[in-house]
């Protein structure tokens, strides 16, 4: 037989062997093992190639015909990928040496050398890389955290019925005085003005398909947790900064009494300003129990130093593991505007946060076109109001403004 023709037939046989092996690998991936018929085809062709002689070419062709029928299910892209890899192998010096030895009858066994560097992850089709080399997924979803504490932890809360509350506010005309014997007494009067606060809603919603919820079992808990985070974040903003208009809460900083400048000296600092605000609150016959500050501003209380680099604040600024000023604990919160502070007597006689309906997450099947699009509407809602009875119990101001006044 012509050597060139024999070489081409051997090359063609190796192509077919590789295609049979590719089919075997595909079966292993899909069902966990290769079919017995495919195993027999691979083994039979390998044995024929090992001991191939001129009179065996007809038998070789029979096997190739069987393999042709078994690999028809392979996609065109898979065949092209396999053939491109085989062409590189068949043209290599290693294969040519193998073919020459096989033709001379001086080789035994079923393998031939392939350089380890010849195959890399690049041999896997890009579209199938995720299936062939799956990535380990870390549990959970990465997101930026919300502030860990909430204003309702320090503001007195109460339940309510109805859509509003009403409370009387006293106005006193004080005629109390000493008098001489026989002199007429001065008259005193109490007047009452009724004040009404209405419930407002803090809400959010989203639409999500049933398919997504079904295919991602952890999604339900994730959405519930994240929606609740966002709901409480806006609640914090309203409790602190609500304008008491257009269905907003009556906020603490909106109703506060402005802190007065009591520290007019050139060395005034943050500690002086807070101490003065505590005194102002006490002078108004209140007992301040919280100082609300932005975390960036509490840094000034720690880092201030004298000309020698020594910390200048007294030792009782931190007691019991919590930062305090004049015995009043500081509640750090990122919602209050930086440079702002609030010294407050947050007792039920001064402030109450009434909850009509607590924070809830609900799922609705019928909303718009939900039935036709197989969607679910998820809503989050709080119904509440805030009643501020005494604004004199809330002393607030701006550090930059008061520091400037002191320096002047």
C-alpha positions in Angstrom: 0.0 0.0 0.0 1.2 3.5 -0.8 2.8 5.0 2.4 0.9 8.4 1.9 -2.4 6.7 1.6 -1.7 4.5 4.7 -0.7 7.6 6.6 -4.0 9.4 5.7 -6.1 6.4 6.7 -4.3 6.2 10.0 -4.9 9.9 10.5 -8.5 9.6 9.7 -8.8 6.7 12.1 -7.4 8.8 14.9 -9.9 11.5 14.1 -12.7 9.1 14.5 -11.3 7.7 17.7 -11.2 11.1 19.2 -14.8 11.8 18.2 -15.9 8.5 19.9 -14.0 9.6 23.0 -15.7 13.0 23.0 -19.1 11.3 22.8 -18.1 9.1 25.7 -17.1 12.2 27.8 -20.4 13.8 26.9 -22.3 10.8 28.2 -20.3 10.8 31.4 -21.2 14.4 32.0 -24.9 13.9 31.3 -25.7 10.5 33.0 -22.5 9.8 35.1 -21.1 7.1 32.9 -20.5 6.1 29.2 -22.8 3.7 27.4 -21.3 0.2 27.0 -21.7 0.4 23.2 -19.6 3.6 23.1 -16.9 2.0 25.4 -16.7 -1.0 23.1 -16.3 1.3 20.0 -13.5 3.2 21.7 -11.7 0.1 22.8 -12.1 -1.7 19.5 -10.7 1.2 17.4 -7.8 1.7 19.8 -6.9 -2.0 19.5 -7.2 -1.9 15.7 -5.0 1.2 15.5 -2.3 -0.4 17.7 -1.9 -3.5 15.5 -2.9 -2.0 12.2 -1.6 -3.8 9.1 -2.4 -3.3 5.5 -4.9 -6.2 5.4 -6.7 -4.7 8.5 -7.8 -1.4 6.7 -11.1 -2.9 5.7 -11.9 -3.8 9.3 -10.8 -0.4 10.4 -13.3 1.2 8.0 -16.1 -0.9 9.4 -15.4 0.5 12.9 -15.2 4.0 11.6 -18.7 3.6 10.0 -20.1 2.5 13.3 -18.6 5.5 15.1 -19.9 7.9 12.4 -23.4 6.7 13.3 -22.9 7.1 17.0 -21.6 10.7 16.9 -24.2 12.2 14.7 -25.8 13.8 17.8 -22.7 16.0 18.3 -23.2 19.6 17.5 -21.2 21.2 14.7 -19.3 23.4 17.1 -18.2 20.4 19.2 -17.0 18.6 16.0 -15.1 21.6 14.8 -13.5 22.1 18.2 -12.4 18.4 18.4 -11.0 18.4 14.9 -9.0 21.6 15.4 -7.4 20.0 18.5 -6.7 16.7 16.7 -5.1 18.4 13.7 -2.6 20.0 16.0 -1.9 16.5 17.5 -1.7 14.6 14.2 0.7 17.1 12.8 3.0 17.0 15.8 6.4 15.2 15.8 5.1 12.9 18.7 2.3 11.5 16.5 4.4 11.1 13.4 6.8 9.0 15.5 3.9 7.0 16.9 2.5 6.3 13.4 5.9 5.2 12.1 6.4 2.8 15.0 2.9 1.4 14.6 3.5 0.8 10.8 6.7 -1.0 11.6 4.9 -3.2 14.2 7.3 -2.0 17.0 4.7 -0.5 19.3 2.3 -2.1 21.8 -0.4 -0.6 24.0 -3.1 2.0 23.3 -1.5 5.4 24.2 0.8 7.9 22.6 2.6 10.8 24.2 0.9 14.3 24.3 2.6 17.3 25.9 0.9 18.4 29.1 1.1 22.0 28.0 -0.9 21.3 24.8 -4.3 21.3 26.7 -5.5 24.2 28.9 -8.8 25.6 30.1 -8.8 27.4 26.7 -9.8 24.1 25.1 -13.2 24.4 26.6 -15.8 26.3 24.6 -16.4 29.7 26.2 -20.2 29.0 26.2 -19.7 25.8 28.1 -16.9 26.9 30.5 -19.3 27.4 33.4 -20.7 23.8 33.2 -17.3 22.1 32.6 -15.5 24.1 35.3 -18.2 25.3 37.8 -17.3 28.2 40.2 -18.0 27.8 43.9 -20.7 30.4 44.9 -20.4 32.1 48.2 -23.6 32.0 50.2 -25.6 35.3 50.5 -25.6 38.5 48.5 -23.0 41.3 48.9 -24.5 44.7 49.7 -23.6 47.8 51.6 -24.8 47.6 55.2 -27.4 49.9 56.8 -26.8 51.7 60.1 -27.2 48.9 62.8 -29.2 50.9 65.4 -32.5 52.7 64.9 -34.2 55.7 66.4 -37.2 53.7 67.8 -34.7 52.2 70.2 -34.4 55.4 72.1 -37.7 57.2 71.3 -40.7 56.0 73.5 -43.2 54.0 71.5 -46.9 53.3 72.0 -49.7 51.6 70.1 -52.8 53.5 69.0 -56.3 53.1 67.5 -57.7 55.2 64.7 -56.0 57.4 62.2 -54.9 60.3 64.5 -54.3 61.3 68.0 -55.3 64.6 69.7 -53.8 66.1 72.8 -54.4 69.4 74.7 -51.5 71.9 75.0 -51.6 74.2 78.0 -51.1 78.0 77.9 -50.8 79.5 81.4 -51.4 83.1 82.3 -49.6 83.1 85.7 -50.9 85.7 88.2 -49.3 84.0 91.2 -47.8 86.7 93.4 -47.4 87.8 97.0 -49.8 90.4 98.3 -50.4 92.7 101.2 -53.2 92.1 103.6 -56.4 93.2 102.2 -55.0 93.6 98.7 -56.7 91.9 95.8 -55.4 88.7 94.4 -54.0 88.5 90.8 -55.9 86.3 88.5 -54.4 83.2 86.8 -55.8 81.4 83.8 -55.2 78.1 82.1 -56.0 77.9 78.4 -55.9 74.8 76.3 -55.3 74.3 72.6 -56.1 71.0 71.0 -53.4 69.6 68.7 -53.9 66.7 66.2 -51.3 64.5 64.6 -52.3 62.2 61.7 -50.9 58.8 60.9 -48.6 58.6 57.9 -47.3 55.7 55.8 -43.7 54.8 55.1 -43.8 52.4 52.2 -42.0 50.6 49.4 -42.9 47.9 46.9 -41.4 45.7 44.1 -42.6 43.3 41.5 -40.9 39.9 41.0 -41.8 36.9 38.9 -42.9 33.6 40.4 -40.3 31.9 38.3 -37.5 33.9 39.9 -38.8 33.2 43.4 -39.2 29.5 42.7 -35.7 29.1 41.1 -33.9 31.1 43.8 -35.2 29.7 47.1 -33.1 32.1 49.2 -34.5 35.2 47.4 -37.6 35.4 49.5 -35.7 35.8 52.8 -33.2 38.2 51.2 -35.9 40.5 49.8 -37.8 40.5 53.2 -34.6 41.5 55.0 -33.5 44.2 52.6 -36.9 45.8 52.3 -37.2 46.0 56.0 -33.7 47.6 56.2 -34.8 50.3 53.7 -38.1 50.8 55.6 -36.4 51.3 58.9 -33.8 53.6 57.4 -36.5 56.0 56.1 -38.3 55.7 59.5 -35.1 56.9 61.2 -34.9 59.9 58.8 -38.5 60.8 59.5 -38.2 60.5 63.3 -35.2 62.8 63.2 -35.9 65.2 60.3 -39.5 64.9 59.3 -41.1 68.3 58.5 -44.6 67.6 59.8 -46.0 68.5 56.4 -47.4 66.6 53.4 -47.9 63.3 55.3 -44.5 63.4 56.9 -43.7 62.8 60.6 -43.0 65.6 63.0 -39.2 65.3 63.3 -37.1 65.9 66.4 -34.7 68.3 64.8 -37.5 70.2 63.1 -39.2 70.9 66.4 -36.1 71.4 68.5 -35.3 74.5 70.6 -32.1 76.2 69.3 -29.1 75.9 71.5 -27.9 79.2 72.8 -24.3 80.5 72.7 -23.0 80.2 76.3 -19.3 79.7 75.5 -18.1 83.0 74.1 -14.4 82.4 74.4 -11.6 81.8 71.9 -10.9 78.3 73.1 -14.4 76.9 72.8 -14.6 73.3 71.7 -17.2 70.5 71.0 -17.3 69.4 74.6 -18.1 73.0 75.8 -21.0 73.2 73.3 -22.6 69.9 74.3 -22.2 70.7 78.0 -23.9 74.0 77.5 -26.8 72.3 75.7 -27.2 69.8 78.5 -27.4 72.7 81.0 -29.9 74.6 78.8 -32.1 71.5 78.8 -31.9 71.1 82.6 -32.6 74.8 83.1 -35.9 74.1 81.3 -36.7 71.6 84.0 -36.0 68.5 81.9 -33.6 65.6 82.5 -31.7 65.0 79.2 -31.1 61.3 78.7 -29.7 61.2 75.1 -27.3 63.2 73.0 -27.7 62.4 69.3 -24.7 63.0 67.0 -23.2 61.9 63.7 -20.3 59.5 64.2 -17.9 61.9 62.4 -18.6 64.5 65.1 -17.9 62.2 68.0 -14.4 61.9 66.7 -13.7 65.5 67.7 -14.5 64.5 71.3 -11.8 61.9 71.3 -9.0 63.4 69.3 -8.7 67.0 70.6 -5.3 67.6 72.1 -3.5 70.5 73.8 -0.3 72.2 72.6 1.8 69.3 74.1 -0.2 66.6 72.2 -2.1 65.5 75.3 -5.8 64.7 75.2 -7.7 67.5 76.9 -11.1 66.0 77.7 -11.9 64.8 81.3 -11.8 61.1 82.2 -15.6 60.8 82.7 -16.3 61.4 79.0 -16.5 57.7 78.5 -18.2 55.7 81.3 -19.6 52.2 81.2 -18.4 51.5 77.7 -20.5 54.4 76.2 -19.4 57.9 75.3 -21.0 60.4 77.6 -20.9 64.1 78.2 -21.9 65.5 81.6 -23.3 62.0 82.4 -25.6 62.0 79.3 -24.9 59.1 76.9 -24.3 59.8 73.2 -26.3 57.9 70.6 -24.4 57.9 67.3 -26.5 57.8 64.2 -25.6 58.4 60.5 -29.1 59.9 59.8 -28.5 63.1 61.7 -26.7 65.7 59.5 -23.0 66.0 60.2 -22.1 69.0 62.4 -25.7 68.8 63.9 -26.4 67.7 67.5 -29.5 67.1 69.6 -29.6 67.0 73.4 -32.9 65.5 74.4 -35.1 64.4 77.3 -36.8 61.5 75.4 -39.3 60.5 78.0 -43.0 59.7 77.2 -44.1 63.0 78.7 -42.1 64.8 76.0 -42.1 62.6 72.9 -44.0 59.5 71.8 -43.8 57.5 68.6 -47.3 56.0 68.0 -47.4 52.8 65.8 -50.8 52.1 64.1 -49.5 49.2 62.1 -46.0 47.8 62.6 -43.4 47.2 59.9 -44.8 44.4 57.7 -43.9 42.7 54.4 -46.7 41.3 52.4 -47.1 39.5 49.0 -49.9 40.1 46.6 -51.0 37.9 43.7 -53.5 40.3 42.1 -52.0 43.6 41.2 -52.3 45.0 37.6 -51.3 42.4 35.2 -49.7 40.0 37.7 -51.9 37.0 36.8 -51.0 37.2 33.1 -47.3 37.9 33.7 -47.0 35.5 36.7 -45.7 38.2 38.9 -46.0 38.8 42.7 -46.1 42.3 44.2 -44.2 42.6 47.5 -45.1 45.6 49.7 -43.4 47.0 52.8 -45.3 49.4 55.1 -45.3 51.2 58.4 -48.2 53.3 59.7 -47.2 55.6 62.5 -47.0 59.2 63.8 -44.8 61.1 66.2 -46.2 63.4 68.8 -43.8 66.0 70.3 -45.4 67.4 73.4 -42.6 69.7 74.7 -40.1 71.3 72.3 -38.2 72.7 75.3 -37.0 69.1 75.9 -35.1 69.1 72.6 -32.0 71.3 72.5 -30.2 71.2 69.1 -27.7 73.2 67.1 -24.8 73.3 64.7 -21.2 72.8 65.9 -19.7 75.0 63.2 -22.1 77.9 64.0 -21.5 77.7 67.8 -17.7 77.2 67.4 -17.6 80.4 65.2 -19.7 82.3 67.8 -17.4 81.3 70.6 -14.3 82.2 68.7 -15.7 85.7 68.0 
